[in-house]
Amino acid sequence: MRVLLLLPLIAGLALAQKPDYSGEYKLNAEKSDFGRLTKPTAFTRKIEHKEPNIHVISTFTGPNGDVVTDVKYTTDGKPTVNVVRGAEIRGEMTWEGDGLLLTTTRTVNGKELVTKEHWQLFEHGKVLSTLSHTAMPDGDMAILMVMDKQ
């Protein structure tokens, strides 16, 4: 009888646990959609996730070589500031169910750009999907990146 009483509690604890996004991911270009942007030659992302801290190192390889970004966020919505290629990027990351929402703001050519990224793990954590939406002066831009865990 005690076991039956504990089952709902155990199930509730299991549902309350947030997924661990840690891992090294590689872009699956065939499943991704960069909209009007040119697809990168390669894109990798290394994530270290120790709740509530997330450290992300991304390497983007394009026609002009590699661009590496190294950023840190917390999943509790606290504002963070990162510097990427000399530019300040303000960000906030929060949980949306078992997914993450990252909202970043940066100034480009005197205009403030806001990007919302929805992160979600699929296939038992083997696939990371990132859907980003940026409001641009010349029209909104959406990018879907599907990355396979290595």
C-alpha positions as CSV (number, residue, x, y, z in Angstrom):
1,M,0.0,0.0,0.0
2,R,2.9,2.4,0.8
3,V,4.3,1.9,-2.7
4,L,1.0,2.9,-4.3
5,L,1.0,6.1,-2.2
6,L,4.5,6.9,-3.2
7,L,4.0,6.4,-7.0
8,P,2.3,9.7,-7.6
9,L,5.1,11.5,-5.7
10,I,7.8,9.7,-7.6
11,A,6.1,10.5,-10.9
12,G,5.8,14.1,-9.9
13,L,9.5,14.4,-9.1
14,A,10.4,12.8,-12.4
15,L,8.2,15.3,-14.3
16,A,9.7,18.2,-12.4
17,Q,13.3,17.4,-13.4
18,K,14.5,19.5,-16.3
19,P,16.5,18.0,-19.1
20,D,20.3,18.4,-19.2
21,Y,21.3,20.1,-22.4
22,S,25.0,19.3,-21.9
23,G,26.8,17.8,-24.9
24,E,28.5,18.5,-28.2
25,Y,26.2,19.0,-31.1
26,K,26.8,19.2,-34.9
27,L,24.6,20.9,-37.4
28,N,22.4,18.6,-39.5
29,A,22.2,20.9,-42.6
30,E,19.7,18.8,-44.4
31,K,17.1,19.2,-41.6
32,S,17.9,22.9,-40.9
33,D,16.5,25.9,-42.6
34,F,18.5,29.2,-42.6
35,G,15.9,31.1,-44.6
36,R,17.5,33.9,-46.6
37,L,20.9,33.3,-45.0
38,T,23.6,31.2,-46.5
39,K,24.0,27.8,-44.7
40,P,27.3,27.5,-42.9
41,T,29.9,25.1,-44.1
42,A,29.9,23.7,-40.5
43,F,28.4,24.6,-37.2
44,T,29.1,23.0,-33.8
45,R,27.9,23.8,-30.4
46,K,29.3,22.6,-27.1
47,I,27.0,23.1,-24.1
48,E,27.9,22.7,-20.4
49,H,24.6,22.7,-18.4
50,K,24.7,22.6,-14.6
51,E,21.3,24.0,-13.6
52,P,20.8,26.9,-13.6
53,N,24.1,27.7,-15.5
54,I,24.6,27.2,-19.2
55,H,27.9,27.8,-20.9
56,V,27.7,27.6,-24.8
57,I,30.7,27.6,-27.2
58,S,29.6,27.7,-30.8
59,T,31.8,27.5,-33.9
60,F,30.4,28.7,-37.1
61,T,32.4,28.0,-40.3
62,G,31.5,30.0,-43.4
63,P,33.2,31.4,-46.5
64,N,35.3,33.8,-44.3
65,G,36.5,31.1,-41.9
66,D,35.6,30.2,-38.4
67,V,33.7,32.4,-35.9
68,V,33.7,31.2,-32.3
69,T,31.4,32.5,-29.7
70,D,31.6,31.8,-26.0
71,V,28.6,32.8,-23.9
72,K,27.1,32.1,-20.5
73,Y,23.4,32.3,-19.3
74,T,21.3,31.2,-16.4
75,T,18.0,29.5,-16.8
76,D,16.3,31.5,-14.0
77,G,15.7,34.5,-16.2
78,K,18.4,36.7,-14.7
79,P,19.8,39.2,-17.2
80,T,23.3,38.4,-18.5
81,V,25.7,40.3,-20.7
82,N,28.1,38.6,-23.1
83,V,30.5,40.2,-25.6
84,V,30.5,38.6,-29.0
85,R,32.9,39.9,-31.7
86,G,33.3,43.1,-29.8
87,A,29.5,43.7,-29.4
88,E,27.6,43.6,-26.2
89,I,24.6,41.1,-26.2
90,R,22.1,41.2,-23.3
91,G,20.2,38.0,-22.7
92,E,17.7,36.2,-20.5
93,M,17.0,32.4,-20.5
94,T,14.0,30.8,-19.0
95,W,12.4,27.4,-18.9
96,E,9.3,26.8,-21.0
97,G,8.2,23.3,-20.0
98,D,11.2,21.1,-20.7
99,G,12.4,23.6,-23.4
100,L,14.4,26.8,-23.0
101,L,13.6,30.3,-24.3
102,L,16.6,32.6,-24.8
103,T,15.8,36.2,-25.6
104,T,18.8,38.3,-26.7
105,T,19.1,42.0,-27.5
106,R,21.9,43.7,-29.4
107,T,22.5,47.0,-31.2
108,V,23.4,46.8,-34.9
109,N,23.9,50.0,-36.9
110,G,22.1,52.0,-34.2
111,K,19.1,49.7,-34.2
112,E,18.1,47.3,-31.4
113,L,17.6,43.7,-32.6
114,V,15.7,41.2,-30.4
115,T,16.1,37.5,-31.1
116,K,14.0,34.8,-29.4
117,E,15.4,31.3,-29.5
118,H,13.4,28.2,-28.5
119,W,15.6,25.3,-27.6
120,Q,14.2,21.8,-27.4
121,L,15.7,18.3,-27.1
122,F,14.3,15.4,-29.1
123,E,15.0,11.7,-29.4
124,H,16.0,11.2,-25.8
125,G,18.4,14.1,-25.9
126,K,20.2,13.1,-29.2
127,V,18.8,16.0,-31.2
128,L,18.8,19.7,-30.3
129,S,16.4,21.9,-32.2
130,T,16.8,25.7,-32.1
131,L,14.1,27.9,-33.7
132,S,15.1,31.5,-33.7
133,H,13.1,34.6,-34.7
134,T,14.6,38.0,-35.1
135,A,12.7,41.2,-35.8
136,M,14.8,43.0,-38.5
137,P,14.3,46.5,-40.0
138,D,13.9,44.9,-43.4
139,G,11.6,42.1,-42.3
140,D,11.6,39.3,-39.7
141,M,14.0,36.4,-40.0
142,A,13.5,32.9,-38.8
143,I,16.1,30.1,-38.6
144,L,15.7,26.5,-37.7
145,M,18.8,24.7,-36.6
146,V,18.7,20.9,-36.1
147,M,21.8,19.5,-34.4
148,D,22.8,16.0,-33.7
149,K,24.5,15.1,-30.5
150,Q,28.0,13.7,-31.0
